[in-house]
Amino acid sequence: MAACLVLSLIGVPTVSFAKARGGSGGGYSGGSRSGASSGSMGSRGARTYQDNGAKPIEQSTTARQATSPPPSVASGPASTARPTPAAQPSWIQRNPLLAGIAGGLAGSWIGHMLFGATDSSARTNEAGEQVGDNGQAGASGPSGMLILLMLMGAGALFFYLRSRKPAVAPDFSGITRSSAVSGSLLADSPVSTLRTATIDSEIASADKAAFQQSLTDIQTAWGKQDLSALRRLVTPEMLEYFSTGLAELTSQDQANRVEDVVLLQAEVRESWVENTVQYATVSLHWSARDYTVSLSKAPGDAGYLIEGSVEKPIETTEVWTFMRYQHGKWLLSAIQQVA
């Protein structure tokens, strides 16, 4: 187990950097030179994980929407196995001391009412009636029995009301953000199943020209390792992927050159609007001289050219998604490999 843990810790950084760079060829993201395809990354708003004919997004800051019903509304054995909330204890159980005192007082009062006439101070008047010290009739008469019955009835009613089963308080112990019903206040918004409404939009010829220019500028900035230029062309999420890929090349003392980018074919697959954000997914097919060199060796030296060809261009096809805020500048937000 210890050996497996060590190997996994060593392998994790390697896998993440390989995915971030995106494979070989085609600039940052392509893989046409060696035949290997790189990963798809970025965000496409509410359509990030929708099937659009390209390979699914593998790396994204957009949370994947839940596809299964929450456990709290599921049917079957899983829902019936949930424990029943325990009933709240009665007043007597929660206050045993007070209940004992009340019972003692009630018992002494009833005993006095029943046997108070046998007191040694009782005497008989001239009519033969038994009276107390004050000369009035004893408590064992008809009025005393009536009072006793009323007290017993009041006590029975009191204990009946106290012993009634109280309303069971709702049990929230088994509800979490992951199991809360969609749309409730407990549901976590990043993983909610609610979808953002999208409206199809039109792409003008000026937008297509902007996509073509972005392709050239992004590939050129990547080849020059110019993060400042990339920051003006891509979203912060995509900039992080680009930065990670350049860091990998720098650590290996290498550089990937992309020159003479020529767009051969472009096709708008879909375009939509989410609130104030407009998206457009475009299939791009281009050619460029794409090669990797060693920074520790001079041109012409053995080992200077690591991969690719300095003279022969290669062709690459990818699916790019652009976004913009309120008719502003288009920024690259996602790259997908062709299926």
N, C-alpha and C positions, 0 to 999 in steps of 0.2 A: 504493500500500500504506500509506503514511504517513497519507493522508487517511482511509482505511477504519479504521485503528487509532484515530485521534482520534475519529471518529464513534462507534465502538463504545464507547470509554471514556465518552463523553458520554451515550450511550443506556442504559448498564447501570444507573446509579442510578435513572433514571426508570422503567424497567420494573419493578425490584424494589420500589420504593415503591408503584407502582400495584397490583401484586399483593398487597402487604402490606395495603393499605387495603381491598381487596376490592370495588372498583367503587362504583356509586352506589346509594343507597337501601337500605332494609331495615336501617338501623343500620350497624353495622360491616361486615357480611358480605353483606347482601342486594343485589339488583340489579333489583328489580321495578319501580322507578319509571321508569327510563329504558329498561327492556327488556333491559339488558345483564346478563350473569351474571358474578359474581365467581369467583375461584378457590377451590378446595377445599384446606383446610390442616389440619394437626394430625396426631395419631397415634392409631391404633386398635389398638395392641398388635400381635399376630400377624396381625390382619386388616386392617392398614392399607391394603394394596394389593389386597385381595380385592374382587370385584365384589359390591356390595350394592344395586344398582339406582340409586344416585346417581352423580354424576360422580366420577371417580377423584381420589384425593389428589394434589395437585400440589406442595405444599410440606410437608415433614415431616422431623423429625430421625430418624425410623426408617429404617434402611438397607433398601433394596430387595433382596429375596432374589434370588439368581441363578437364572436359568431355563434356562441352557444347561449341558451337562456340561463339567467342567473339561478343559482341553487335555491333561492328563496321561493321561486315560482315554479320550479320543476316538479313533475309528478312522478309517482312510482315509489319504489322502496326507499329511495334516498330522502324523499320528503316525509314519509311516514315514520322514518327512524329518528326524526328529530325529537328530543326529550320534551315532555309536557312541563310547562312552568309550574313550580311548586306553589301550593295555596298559602296565602298569608296566615300566620297563626292568629288564634282568637285573642280577645282581650284578656281572658283569664290566663291563657298560656303566656302572654306577654307581660302580665302583671300579677304574678302569683302571690306576692306579699299583700297587695291591696285586696285581692280577692279573699284571702284568708281573714284579714281584719274585718271586712264587710260581713263575711259569713259568721264570724264570732259575735259581732254586735247583733246581727239579726237573730241568732240563736238565743242569746241572753234575753233579748226583748220578748221573743215568743214565749220563753220559759217563764218570764215574769208575768206575762199576760195569763198564762194557764194556771200557774200555781201561786199567784200573788195573794189569793184569798186565804191561804193556809198560814199566813203570817201570824205570829204569836200575839200581835197587837189587835187582831180581829176580835169582835165581841158581838153579842146579840142584844138587839133593842127590845122594847116592850112588845112589839108586834111579832117578835120571833125572827126578824130578818137580820142577817149577818152584815155588819157594817165595819168600816175601817176606823182609823183614828179621827177622821174628819166627819164621820157620821154618815157618809154616802154609801150607796150600794156597792158591792165588790165587783171586780172585773169579770167574775164568772157568770154574769147575767147575760141576757140575750144581746144587749148592745156590745158587750165585750167580745162575744163570738163573732158578731158582724164585723167589728174592727179587725179581728184576727183573720177572718176570711179575706177581707180587703187587702190586708198586708201580704198574705200569702199569694193572692192573685197578682199584686204589684211586683212581688219578688219574682214570680214565675215569668211575668211579661218582661221584666228587666233581663233575666238570664236568657230568655228566648231571643231577645233582640241582640244581645251580646254574642250569642253562639251562632247567629246566622253567618253563613259563609260570605265573606266580603268579596267584592269584585276583584278578580285577578288582575294585577298590574301587568301591562304588556312587557314581554321579555325581549330586550334588545341585545342580549349577550351573543347571539349567533349571527348578528347582522354586521357585516363589514363593508368596506367600500367596494370590494370585488363581488359581494353577493347581494348588494342593494339593488332594488328594482330600478331599471333605467328610468331616468327622469326625476327620481326622488332627490331630496337634499343630501342624502348619504352617498349618492353616486358620485364618483370622481370624474370630473369633466374630461381629463385626458384620455380615459378609457371608456367613456360613455358610448353607447351604441347609436346616439343621435347623430345624424349626418347633416352636414352643411348643405344647404340648397345651392345647386349649381345651375347656371343658365348658359346655354351655348351662345358663343359670340362669333363675330366675323373677324377675319384677319385680312388686312389690306395689303396692298403691294409694298407700302412703306414698311410694314412690319416684317414682311419676308426679306426685304433688303437688310433690315436690322439683324435678323437671324443669321444671314450670310456673313455680315460684318463681324458679328459676335464669334462665329466659328473661327474666322481667320485671326481675330485679335486674341482669343483665348488660347488657341494652339501656339501662336507666336510667343505670348507671354509665358506659357509653360516651357517652351523650348529655351527661353532666356532666363528661366527661374526668377521671374519678376512677380513677386507676390503683391507689390503695390498696384501693378496693372491688373492683376487678377481680382483684387479687392473691388475694383470699379466695374467688373464684368459679371461677377457671380454672387450668389447669396452667401451669407456667413457660413451656412452649413457646408456648401460646396467648397468654400475657401479652406475650411478645415481639412477636407479630404485632399485638396491640392497641396496644402502645406505639409501634410503627413507624407504624401508621396515624394515631394521634393526633399524632405528630411531623410527619407530612406536612401535616395540617390546620393545625397551629400555624405551620408555616413559610409557609403560604399565607394566614395571618391569617383562618382560617375555623373554624367549629365546626359539627358535625353534631348536631342535636337529635333525640332519639327519646323520645316522650312517649305516655302513655295506651296502653301495650302490653296487648293483649287476646288471649289464646290462643283460637283458634277450633277447632282440631282437633289431636290428638296421637295418634301411632301408634308403638308400640314395634316396630321391625323385627327386632331381634335383641339378645340379651343373653348374655354368656358370662363365664367366669372363667379367668384365667391365673395360676396359683400363688395369690398372695394378693390379686390385683387383679381387680376386677369391672368389666366394661364393659357399656354399654347404648347402642344406637344408636336414636334416636327421630326420627321425621318430625314436624316442627312447622309448623303453619300459623297465623299470627297477623296481627293488624292493629295499626297504630300511626301516629301522626302523625310523619312522618319528613321533615325538611327541613334544608337547609344555609344558614347565614347568614354574613355578613361581620362580623368582630369590630371592624373599623375604622369601622363606620357604626352609627348609632343605628336602632332599630326605626322603620319608617315612611319612612326615607330611601330615595332611589333607589339600587338596588344592594345593599340590605341582604339581601334574600332572593335567594340565589344559585340554589337548586334546591329543588324540592318545594313543598308547600303547608302553611301553618301550621294551617289548619282541616280540610282533607280527609285522612282517614287512608288508608293504602294497605295492601295485603295482601301478605304474603311467605311463601314456603314454603322451608324448608331442612331438611337432615338433620344433626342434632347427635349427637355421641357423648360420653357422660359416663363417667367412671371414678371409682373410690374404692378405698381400701385397707382391707381387713378391716372391712367394714361401716361405714366412716367416712362423711364428707361427700362428696356427689357433686361432681365438678369437671368443667367443660367441657374436653374434650381434642381435639376435632376438629369442623370445620364443613365440610359438603359441600353443593354446589348440587344441585338436582334435575336429573335427566337430561332 
